[in-house]
Amino acid sequence: MNLMPPVNPGSTGDSPTEPPFLSLHAAVVLLTALVIGLVIGGLTALTGVPVATAVLAGVTGAGSSVPVLRSLISRGL
């Protein structure tokens, strides 16, 4: 029977820290684009169009807002 606790390899301090998966700038841009897409898709769905059309409008709105948000939100975050 092994009574020793498991060793956490990341807690030794010898290994370099991993860079973040997404930078803060990319996370802010993508989350803002997601909110914009949800708002556009929701408002489109409220007009009574088919669900596929509302989803397409939301995806288009989110996708087209990413380059604009990337240029508007500064990288100094």
PyMOL commands that set and color helices and strands:
alter all, ss='L'
color gray80, all
select helices_A, chain A and resi 9-11+24-46+51-72
alter helices_A, ss='H'
color red, helices_A
deselect
rebuild
show_as cartoon
